[in-house]
Amino acid sequence: MKKLIVAIVLTIAGVVANAAPHCCYFSNEGNKVTIIFTDEDAVGEYIISDVMLYPIEGGEGYEANSADTNVTDGVAKVTLTFQHLTKFSNPIIKLSINGKEAEFKVAILKGTWR
């Protein structure tokens, strides 16, 4: 019985760990910073707000110039653009998704985008 409970808890933890937004594209070309992230747990509405890029961990934050969201088959693809920046050290995105705070590291690219 204990093994079954542990297996269920680990399964739920694995699903929750994979259901967070993660960066899949980062570019600093064309006089702007472009970041694309996906979220595989986008059920229903997917509203983002309060988007901030912290190019240097613990440093000044920059608001997004634009945000384009597309949800298909429960997967959200969000394209963010920011002003052109030249210095990055462990950049982080902080934002709200459907009113809940979230963050992810930009330098850890995961998955693919199309």
C-alpha positions as CSV (number, residue, x, y, z in Angstrom):
1,M,0.0,0.0,0.0
2,K,2.8,2.4,0.9
3,K,4.5,1.7,-2.5
4,L,1.2,2.5,-4.3
5,I,0.9,5.8,-2.5
6,V,4.5,6.7,-3.2
7,A,4.0,5.9,-6.9
8,I,0.9,8.1,-7.1
9,V,2.7,11.0,-5.4
10,L,5.7,10.7,-7.7
11,T,3.5,10.6,-10.8
12,I,1.6,13.7,-9.7
13,A,4.9,15.5,-8.9
14,G,6.2,14.5,-12.4
15,V,3.2,15.9,-14.1
16,V,3.3,19.1,-12.1
17,A,7.0,19.6,-12.8
18,N,6.4,19.3,-16.5
19,A,3.4,21.5,-16.5
20,A,5.3,24.8,-16.0
21,P,6.2,27.4,-18.6
22,H,9.6,26.9,-20.1
23,C,11.7,28.8,-22.6
24,C,12.2,27.3,-26.0
25,Y,13.6,30.2,-28.0
26,F,15.8,33.3,-27.2
27,S,17.1,35.9,-29.6
28,N,18.8,39.3,-29.2
29,E,18.8,40.3,-32.8
30,G,17.0,43.0,-34.8
31,N,17.1,45.7,-32.1
32,K,14.9,43.7,-29.8
33,V,14.9,40.7,-27.4
34,T,12.5,37.9,-28.5
35,I,11.6,35.1,-26.1
36,I,9.2,32.3,-26.9
37,F,8.0,30.0,-24.2
38,T,5.5,27.2,-24.1
39,D,3.2,25.8,-21.4
40,E,1.8,22.3,-21.9
41,D,-0.9,22.8,-19.2
42,A,-2.9,25.5,-20.9
43,V,-6.5,24.5,-20.3
44,G,-9.2,27.1,-21.0
45,E,-8.1,30.7,-20.9
46,Y,-4.4,31.5,-20.9
47,I,-4.1,35.1,-19.8
48,I,-0.6,36.5,-19.1
49,S,0.1,39.8,-17.4
50,D,2.8,41.6,-15.5
51,V,5.6,40.2,-17.7
52,M,9.1,41.3,-16.7
53,L,12.5,40.2,-18.0
54,Y,15.4,40.3,-15.5
55,P,18.4,40.1,-17.8
56,I,20.8,40.0,-14.8
57,E,19.6,37.9,-11.9
58,G,18.8,40.2,-9.1
59,G,19.1,43.3,-11.3
60,E,16.6,45.7,-12.9
61,G,13.5,44.3,-14.7
62,Y,12.1,45.3,-18.1
63,E,8.5,45.2,-19.1
64,A,7.5,43.4,-22.3
65,N,6.9,45.6,-25.4
66,S,4.5,42.9,-26.7
67,A,3.1,39.5,-25.9
68,D,1.4,37.2,-28.4
69,T,-0.4,34.1,-27.1
70,N,-1.6,31.1,-29.1
71,V,-3.2,28.1,-27.5
72,T,-3.6,24.9,-29.5
73,D,-4.6,21.5,-28.1
74,G,-3.8,22.5,-24.5
75,V,-0.4,23.9,-25.3
76,A,0.2,27.6,-25.1
77,K,2.9,29.3,-27.2
78,V,3.8,32.8,-26.1
79,T,6.1,35.2,-28.0
80,L,7.4,38.1,-25.9
81,T,9.4,41.0,-27.2
82,F,11.5,43.4,-25.1
83,Q,13.7,46.4,-25.8
84,H,17.2,45.6,-27.1
85,L,19.5,44.7,-24.2
86,T,23.2,43.8,-24.4
87,K,24.1,42.2,-21.0
88,F,22.7,38.9,-19.7
89,S,23.6,36.7,-16.8
90,N,21.1,34.0,-15.8
91,P,18.1,35.9,-17.2
92,I,14.7,35.2,-15.7
93,I,11.1,35.9,-16.8
94,K,8.5,36.7,-14.1
95,L,4.9,36.9,-15.0
96,S,1.3,36.1,-14.0
97,I,-0.6,33.4,-15.8
98,N,-4.3,33.5,-15.1
99,G,-3.6,35.5,-12.0
100,K,-0.9,33.1,-10.6
101,E,2.7,34.2,-10.4
102,A,5.2,32.1,-12.4
103,E,8.8,32.4,-13.4
104,F,11.3,30.5,-15.6
105,K,14.9,30.8,-16.6
106,V,15.5,32.0,-20.1
107,A,18.9,30.3,-20.4
108,I,17.5,26.9,-20.0
109,L,16.0,26.0,-23.4
110,K,13.6,23.1,-23.3
111,G,11.4,21.7,-26.1
112,T,10.8,22.9,-29.6
113,W,8.6,25.5,-31.1
114,R,7.0,26.0,-34.6
